[in-house]
């Protein structure tokens, strides 16, 4: 039974894609189509049909399910295709420069090409950044870009999810989801295959998936009930040599050159032709590949283990003789062959190449592969590779894994008696401890390392540990020890000629000045370091500076400068696969917009860091959730308390700087609800902690809300001026200060303590912001004081819920009706699953039902 190409029921989608290309031709502005669907739904078939019907050049790039994905694989595919005319944009270039070169090349073409980026669910981080880059610059990208991925594999935690969410907000981006075939479509296929098959049963078995359908129709065993049965039935129809060719090709997830397949199997060229004719393999312009990865996996699993290892070994030998070997591919086959020596020999360099291209996730995977067979490494190499692994794992925000690798390195270095290696290891242990929330443990590790290293002549390791300790003191907002440790780190680094470590120490020094000292001086120090990093092309140091000056500048209320620094840092971090830096910077942008009163911008900025997995740095989630919770408090939205309590739950041991916004917002909520005693209780501990720091803003904000809740008479002179002025009754001076800083809501707080005209002005500000709870409180106070002409607030939307549900319970009800699980509801609302359970129990009780399945539909 011949293989049937499936392009049924896709005319509307093809018409849509043709229309997008016509738009590109008409106005020269690019378009990006995100073509999605489950495995086997026909994304590749549709893209190939589109390519065959457009009279334009086609550039095709593929992502592959290698053990470690090849960095920028689709771009390399297009460079290797002579028809594109693309120069080698990758070798020796940072990802951003490579992407910019691609854009320039597109601008010089006579006609816009069709660019297909296939299987992005397997993309490395650099390829995801390429997609982002093109999506943001469609106005300059004269091409139709079709990017395919399996949407059923790209859940909230998938690395591609954030990129897709961002792109869908861009003009010129269309998402097209392919649906399964209808029963009529399956019937058409069955008739084309000669009939005699129960089309209804086939549709039920396959769910209308075109690939599954064609495999079963082609298998000669229509009784097959699984894809595995169907694929192996087809394989069983081949003669021995053709089957061997198919099995050999299955060992390389990318594609296998026909010459290599023949060399492995001792078959002849005719066997290749028979495999192609049977439709099991396709000719990809030289290399052989499967039509679908699902079939490749089935065949690969069927190859006997001894033969699979032998062929991996032979492929490895062949690849090593090529002039320019693909190290990721070499490591894949070395691991498959069980050749630990080859993995150890080529894996570290493959990891470094991946990191140099900005693919740190792939670098971490490669280093894990090497360390899995690390018994043959020297002890020094064992330590060094674990240190490299700890760094890349921290960059990609896998902090517990980074801590594990750093501790392993420290244990090995201690056993070696190498104090320098031990010092470097302990510096990374302390960093990872702090990022996982173990603040006290980080400080203890630093003290231990400094004590040991000071017994020896100063070296780079001492400079590194001193710089890390300075950073920890800065993060605790202790100015004097932070600057003293940073100064000593600078002196040690200069004495041993380590310019890079000197700049690392200066970053801590500059940040300490920004948040607890002379902010202008601190910014100058950090800008000097940034200039030097830019001059030497050190993007890692530049990214670290931008994160520090952006978050520190935000805390110091230098909002617009800080926001711009953070944005540059986000762009560079994404290009370098520095997930932690990107997420933390996004969370700080959300906090800045929250404090500026630009509340509609908070949720889009905060969403990615707020939804980070549990093994990421806690401070990104805390900062993002604090911004979300504060906006909910000030707008009177449901769920504010749960979000803010979640912040303190996940960051109970974190530094005060990351907890105090949540504490203050909970106190503000209590004050707005007329429960000031709850606010006083909320702030008692943080206030004592604030007084032990050198943070003017912590003392100012915590002190203000404690005063507002009746728990304080005055704040110290060291508290930030605008808060200090409010506490001491200078509402005019405070309002002017907040106006200059750019904090709209705080300005209204100050005006609300003034005369009638000032209070009316505050009310107008609150109404513009949508700050309903404080506006209601202020409006009532004005009326009680006999002020005439008090404007009414917005009309209440609310008639009472027919079942007596609160706003939050009604929201939970709507999400239950959408079919969300408790975990999905918790993620949607930024609350814990246990809190969801409590709300669901209340909803069920108010409706008088026993399960969610008995709930009526939510009221319109």
Residue pairs with C-beta under 8 A, 6 or more apart in sequence:
1 193
1 194
1 217
1 218
1 219
1 220
2 218
2 279
3 214
3 218
3 278
3 279
4 189
4 192
4 193
4 214
4 217
4 218
5 45
6 42
6 45
6 181
6 189
6 210
6 211
6 213
6 214
7 42
7 45
7 46
7 49
8 181
8 185
8 188
8 189
8 210
9 179
9 181
9 182
9 185
10 42
10 46
10 49
10 178
13 46
13 176
13 178
14 46
14 49
14 50
14 53
16 174
16 176
17 33
17 50
17 144
17 146
17 176
18 50
18 53
18 54
20 31
20 33
20 144
20 174
21 31
21 54
21 56
21 112
21 114
21 144
23 29
23 31
24 30
24 31
24 112
24 142
24 143
24 144
25 112
28 112
28 142
29 138
29 139
29 142
29 172
30 106
30 112
30 134
30 137
30 138
30 139
30 140
30 141
30 142
30 143
30 144
30 145
30 172
31 138
31 144
31 145
31 172
31 173
31 174
32 131
32 134
32 135
32 138
32 145
32 147
32 167
32 170
32 172
32 173
32 174
33 144
33 145
33 146
33 147
33 173
33 174
33 175
33 176
34 147
34 149
34 164
34 167
34 168
34 173
34 174
34 175
34 176
35 43
35 46
35 47
35 146
35 147
35 148
35 149
35 176
35 178
36 43
36 148
36 149
36 150
36 151
36 175
36 176
36 177
36 178
37 43
37 150
37 151
37 177
37 178
37 179
38 150
38 151
38 152
38 209
39 150
39 152
39 153
39 209
39 211
39 292
39 293
39 294
40 209
40 210
40 211
40 212
40 292
40 294
41 178
41 179
41 180
41 209
41 210
41 211
42 178
42 210
42 211
43 118
43 148
43 178
44 118
44 148
44 291
44 292
45 210
46 178
47 116
47 118
47 146
47 148
50 114
50 146
51 58
51 60
51 114
51 116
54 114
56 111
56 112
56 113
56 114
57 83
57 84
57 109
57 111
57 113
57 114
58 113
58 114
58 116
59 78
59 81
59 84
59 113
59 114
59 115
59 116
60 77
60 78
60 81
60 116
60 118
61 73
61 74
61 75
61 76
61 77
61 78
61 115
61 116
61 117
61 118
62 73
62 74
62 77
62 118
62 119
62 254
63 69
63 73
63 74
63 117
63 118
63 119
63 120
63 121
63 122
63 123
63 124
63 127
64 70
64 73
64 119
64 122
64 253
64 254
65 119
65 122
65 253
65 293
66 253
66 254
66 328
66 329
66 332
67 331
67 332
67 335
67 365
67 369
68 328
68 331
68 332
68 350
68 354
68 362
68 365
68 366
68 369
69 122
69 123
69 124
69 127
69 328
69 359
69 362
70 76
70 124
70 254
70 326
70 328
70 329
71 124
71 126
71 127
71 328
71 353
71 354
71 357
71 358
71 359
71 362
72 90
72 95
72 98
72 124
72 126
72 127
72 130
72 357
72 359
73 123
73 124
73 127
73 254
74 117
74 118
74 123
74 127
74 130
75 89
75 90
75 98
75 102
75 127
75 130
76 90
78 84
78 86
78 115
79 86
79 87
79 88
79 89
79 90
84 113
85 105
86 102
86 105
87 101
87 105
89 97
89 98
89 101
89 102
90 98
90 357
93 101
94 358
94 537
94 539
94 575
95 126
95 129
95 130
95 357
95 358
95 575
95 576
96 133
96 572
96 575
99 129
99 130
99 133
99 134
102 130
103 133
103 134
103 137
103 140
103 141
106 112
106 113
106 141
106 142
106 143
107 140
107 142
109 142
112 142
112 143
112 144
113 143
113 144
114 143
114 144
114 146
115 143
115 144
115 145
115 146
116 145
116 146
116 147
116 148
117 123
117 127
117 130
117 131
117 145
117 146
117 147
117 148
118 148
119 148
119 149
119 150
119 293
120 127
120 128
120 131
120 147
120 148
120 149
120 160
121 149
121 150
121 153
121 154
121 158
121 160
123 131
123 149
123 159
123 160
124 354
124 359
124 361
124 362
125 159
125 358
125 359
125 360
125 361
125 362
125 396
125 577
126 357
126 358
126 359
126 575
126 577
128 159
128 160
128 163
129 163
129 358
129 574
129 575
129 577
131 147
131 163
131 167
132 163
132 166
132 167
132 574
134 141
134 145
135 166
135 167
135 170
135 172
135 173
136 170
138 170
138 171
138 172
138 173
139 172
149 160
149 164
151 177
154 160
154 161
154 164
155 161
156 611
156 827
157 613
159 361
162 608
165 607
165 608
167 173
168 175
169 604
179 208
180 207
180 208
180 209
180 210
181 189
181 203
181 208
181 209
181 210
181 213
182 208
183 199
183 200
183 203
183 208
185 208
186 199
186 202
186 203
186 206
186 208
186 213
187 199
189 199
189 213
189 214
189 217
190 197
190 199
190 202
190 217
193 217
197 217
197 222
202 213
202 216
202 217
202 222
205 212
205 216
205 225
206 212
206 213
206 216
211 291
211 292
211 294
212 227
212 230
215 227
215 230
215 231
215 234
215 295
216 222
216 224
216 230
218 230
218 234
218 279
219 229
219 230
219 231
219 233
219 234
220 233
220 234
220 237
221 229
221 230
221 233
224 230
224 233
227 294
227 295
227 298
228 298
231 294
231 295
231 298
231 299
232 298
232 299
232 302
234 278
234 280
235 243
235 246
235 280
235 299
235 302
236 243
237 278
238 246
238 274
238 275
238 278
238 280
239 271
239 274
241 265
241 267
241 268
241 270
241 271
241 274
242 267
242 271
242 272
242 274
242 275
242 278
243 275
244 264
244 265
244 267
244 271
245 261
245 262
245 265
245 267
245 271
245 272
245 275
245 281
245 288
246 275
246 280
246 281
246 299
247 265
247 299
247 300
247 302
247 303
247 307
248 256
248 260
248 261
248 264
248 265
248 311
249 255
249 256
249 261
249 281
249 288
249 289
249 290
249 296
250 290
250 296
250 297
250 299
250 300
250 303
251 300
251 303
251 308
251 311
251 312
251 315
251 333
251 336
252 315
252 329
252 332
252 333
253 293
253 296
253 332
254 287
254 289
254 329
255 284
255 287
255 288
255 289
256 287
256 288
256 289
256 315
257 286
257 287
257 288
258 269
258 272
258 286
258 287
258 288
260 315
260 318
261 267
261 272
261 288
262 268
262 269
262 271
262 272
263 314
263 318
264 311
264 314
264 315
265 271
272 288
275 281
275 288
276 282
276 283
276 288
279 291
280 290
280 295
281 288
281 289
281 290
281 291
282 288
282 289
282 290
282 291
289 296
290 296
290 299
300 308
303 311
308 336
309 336
309 337
309 338
310 337
312 333
312 334
312 336
312 337
313 333
313 337
313 339
315 333
316 330
316 333
316 334
316 337
316 339
316 342
319 325
319 326
319 329
319 330
319 333
320 330
327 346
327 349
327 350
327 353
328 350
328 354
328 362
328 366
330 342
330 346
330 350
331 342
331 343
331 346
331 347
331 350
331 366
331 369
334 342
334 343
334 346
334 347
335 343
335 369
340 373
340 375
340 376
341 376
343 369
343 370
343 373
344 370
344 373
344 374
344 376
344 377
347 366
347 367
347 369
347 370
348 366
348 367
348 370
348 381
348 385
348 388
350 366
351 362
351 363
351 364
351 366
351 367
351 370
351 388
351 392
352 363
352 388
354 360
354 362
354 363
354 366
355 363
355 392
358 575
358 576
358 577
359 577
360 392
360 395
360 396
360 576
360 577
360 578
361 396
361 577
363 388
363 392
364 389
364 392
364 393
364 396
364 398
364 401
367 385
367 388
367 389
367 392
368 389
370 377
370 385
371 382
371 385
371 386
371 389
374 382
374 385
377 385
379 412
379 415
379 416
380 416
380 418
380 421
382 409
382 412
383 409
383 412
383 413
383 416
383 418
383 421
383 425
384 421
386 405
386 406
386 408
386 409
386 412
386 425
387 405
387 406
387 409
387 424
387 425
387 428
389 402
389 405
390 402
390 403
390 405
390 406
390 409
390 428
390 432
391 402
391 428
393 399
393 401
393 402
393 405
394 402
394 428
394 431
394 432
394 435
394 580
395 576
395 577
395 578
395 579
395 580
395 581
396 577
396 578
396 579
396 580
397 579
397 580
397 583
397 612
397 615
397 616
397 617
397 620
398 615
398 616
399 432
399 435
399 436
399 580
399 615
399 616
399 617
400 432
400 436
400 615
401 615
402 428
402 431
402 432
402 435
403 429
403 432
403 433
403 436
406 425
406 428
406 429
406 431
406 432
407 425
407 429
409 421
409 424
409 425
409 428
410 422
410 425
410 426
410 429
413 421
413 422
413 424
413 425
414 422
419 452
419 453
419 455
419 456
419 461
420 459
420 460
420 461
421 461
422 449
422 452
422 461
423 449
423 452
423 453
423 459
423 461
423 462
423 464
423 465
424 460
424 461
424 464
426 445
426 446
426 448
426 449
426 465
427 446
427 449
427 461
427 464
427 465
427 467
427 468
429 445
430 442
430 443
430 445
430 446
430 449
430 465
430 468
430 469
430 472
431 442
431 468
431 471
433 439
433 441
433 442
433 445
434 442
434 472
434 475
435 580
435 617
435 618
435 619
436 617
436 618
437 618
437 651
437 653
437 654
438 653
439 472
439 476
439 653
439 654
439 655
440 653
442 472
443 469
443 472
446 465
446 468
446 469
446 472
447 469
449 465
450 462
450 465
450 466
450 469
453 459
453 461
453 462
453 465
454 462
456 462
458 492
458 495
458 496
459 492
459 496
460 493
460 496
460 498
460 501
462 492
463 489
463 492
463 493
463 496
463 498
463 501
463 502
463 505
464 489
464 501
464 504
466 485
466 486
466 488
466 489
466 492
466 505
467 485
467 486
467 489
467 493
467 501
467 504
467 505
467 507
467 508
469 485
470 481
470 482
470 483
470 484
470 485
470 486
470 489
470 505
470 508
470 509
470 512
471 482
471 507
471 508
471 511
473 481
473 482
473 485
473 512
474 482
474 486
474 508
474 511
474 512
474 515
474 516
475 655
475 657
476 655
476 656
476 693
477 515
477 516
477 655
477 656
477 657
477 693
477 694
477 695
477 698
478 516
478 693
478 694
479 512
479 516
479 517
479 694
480 694
482 508
482 509
482 512
482 516
483 509
483 512
483 513
483 517
485 508
486 505
486 506
486 508
486 509
486 512
487 509
489 501
489 502
489 504
489 505
489 508
490 502
490 505
490 506
490 509
493 499
493 501
493 502
493 504
493 505
494 502
499 532
500 538
500 541
503 529
503 532
503 533
503 541
504 541
504 544
506 525
506 526
506 528
506 529
507 526
507 529
507 541
507 544
507 545
507 548
509 522
509 525
510 522
510 523
510 524
510 525
510 526
510 529
510 548
510 549
511 522
511 526
511 548
511 549
511 552
512 522
513 519
513 521
513 522
513 525
514 522
514 523
514 526
514 548
514 549
514 552
514 553
514 555
514 556
515 522
515 552
515 555
515 556
515 657
515 695
516 693
516 694
516 695
516 696
517 694
519 553
519 556
519 558
522 552
523 549
523 553
523 558
523 561
526 545
526 548
526 549
527 549
529 541
529 545
530 542
530 545
530 546
530 549
532 538
533 539
533 541
533 542
533 545
534 542
539 572
539 575
539 576
540 576
540 578
542 572
543 569
543 572
543 573
543 576
543 578
543 581
544 581
546 565
546 566
546 568
546 569
546 572
546 585
547 566
547 569
547 573
547 581
547 584
547 585
549 562
549 565
550 562
550 563
550 565
550 566
550 569
550 585
550 588
551 562
551 566
551 584
551 585
551 588
552 562
553 559
553 561
553 562
553 565
554 562
554 563
554 566
554 588
554 591
554 592
554 595
555 657
555 697
556 562
556 697
557 595
557 697
557 741
557 742
557 743
559 592
559 595
559 596
559 741
559 742
560 742
562 588
562 592
563 589
563 592
563 593
566 585
566 586
566 588
566 589
566 592
567 585
567 589
569 581
569 582
569 585
570 581
570 582
570 585
570 586
570 589
572 578
573 579
573 581
573 582
573 585
574 582
579 616
580 616
580 617
580 620
583 608
583 609
583 612
583 616
583 617
583 620
584 609
584 617
584 619
584 620
584 623
586 605
586 606
586 608
586 609
586 620
586 624
587 605
587 606
587 609
587 610
587 619
587 620
587 621
587 622
587 623
587 624
587 627
588 623
589 605
590 601
590 602
590 603
590 605
590 606
590 609
590 623
590 624
590 627
590 628
591 623
591 624
591 626
591 627
591 661
593 599
593 601
593 602
593 605
593 627
594 602
594 627
594 630
594 631
595 743
595 746
596 742
596 743
596 744
597 743
597 744
597 745
597 769
599 631
599 634
599 635
599 769
599 770
602 627
602 628
602 631
603 628
603 631
605 624
605 627
606 624
606 625
606 627
606 628
607 624
608 624
609 620
609 621
609 623
609 624
610 621
610 624
610 625
610 628
610 830
611 827
612 620
612 621
618 650
618 651
618 654
618 658
619 651
619 654
619 658
621 647
621 650
621 651
622 647
622 650
622 651
622 654
622 658
622 659
622 662
623 658
623 661
625 643
625 644
625 646
625 647
625 662
625 830
626 644
626 647
626 658
626 661
626 662
626 665
627 661
628 643
628 830
629 640
629 643
629 644
629 647
629 662
629 665
629 830
630 644
630 661
630 665
630 668
631 637
632 638
632 639
632 640
632 643
633 640
633 644
633 665
633 668
633 669
633 672
633 773
634 668
634 745
634 769
634 771
634 773
634 774
635 769
635 770
635 771
635 772
635 773
636 771
636 772
636 773
637 807
638 806
638 807
638 808
638 811
639 808
639 811
639 829
639 830
639 831
640 665
640 669
641 666
641 669
642 808
642 829
642 830
642 831
642 832
642 835
643 829
643 830
643 831
644 662
644 665
644 666
644 669
645 666
646 830
646 831
646 832
646 835
647 659
647 662
648 659
648 662
648 663
649 832
651 658
651 659
656 686
656 689
656 690
656 693
656 695
656 698
657 695
657 698
659 686
660 686
660 690
660 698
660 701
660 702
661 701
663 682
663 683
663 686
663 702
664 683
664 701
664 702
664 705
666 679
666 682
667 678
667 679
667 680
667 682
667 683
667 705
667 706
667 708
667 709
668 679
668 705
668 708
670 676
670 677
670 678
670 679
670 682
670 709
671 679
671 705
671 708
671 709
672 773
672 774
672 777
676 708
676 709
676 710
676 711
677 709
677 710
679 705
679 706
679 708
679 709
679 711
680 706
680 709
680 710
680 711
683 702
683 705
683 706
683 709
683 711
684 706
684 711
686 698
686 702
687 702
687 703
687 706
687 711
687 712
689 698
690 698
690 699
690 702
690 703
691 699
691 716
693 699
694 718
696 718
696 719
696 720
697 720
699 715
699 716
699 718
699 719
699 720
700 715
700 719
700 720
700 721
700 722
700 723
700 724
701 720
701 723
703 712
703 715
703 716
703 719
703 723
703 727
704 715
704 723
704 726
704 727
706 712
707 713
707 714
707 715
707 727
712 727
714 727
714 728
715 723
715 724
715 727
717 724
719 727
721 737
722 734
722 737
722 738
722 741
722 743
722 746
722 750
723 734
725 731
725 733
725 734
725 737
725 750
726 734
726 749
726 750
726 753
729 753
731 750
731 751
731 753
731 754
731 758
732 750
732 754
732 758
734 750
735 747
735 750
735 751
735 754
735 758
738 744
738 746
738 747
738 750
739 747
744 765
744 769
745 765
745 766
745 769
745 771
747 762
747 765
748 762
748 765
748 766
748 769
748 771
748 774
749 762
749 774
751 758
751 759
751 761
751 762
751 765
752 758
752 759
752 762
752 774
752 778
754 762
756 782
756 785
756 787
759 778
759 781
759 782
759 787
760 782
760 787
760 789
760 790
762 778
763 775
763 778
763 779
763 782
763 790
763 791
764 791
766 772
766 774
766 775
766 778
767 775
767 791
767 793
767 794
772 793
772 794
775 793
776 793
779 790
779 791
779 793
782 790
783 790
801 809
801 810
801 859
802 859
803 846
803 847
804 846
805 813
805 842
805 843
805 846
808 839
809 839
809 842
809 843
809 846
810 858
811 829
812 825
812 829
812 836
812 839
812 840
812 843
813 843
813 855
813 858
814 858
815 824
815 825
815 828
815 829
816 825
816 840
816 843
816 852
816 855
817 855
817 857
817 858
820 828
822 833
822 836
822 837
822 840
823 833
825 836
826 832
826 833
826 835
826 836
829 836
840 852
843 855
844 850
844 851
844 852
844 855
847 854
847 855
847 856
849 855
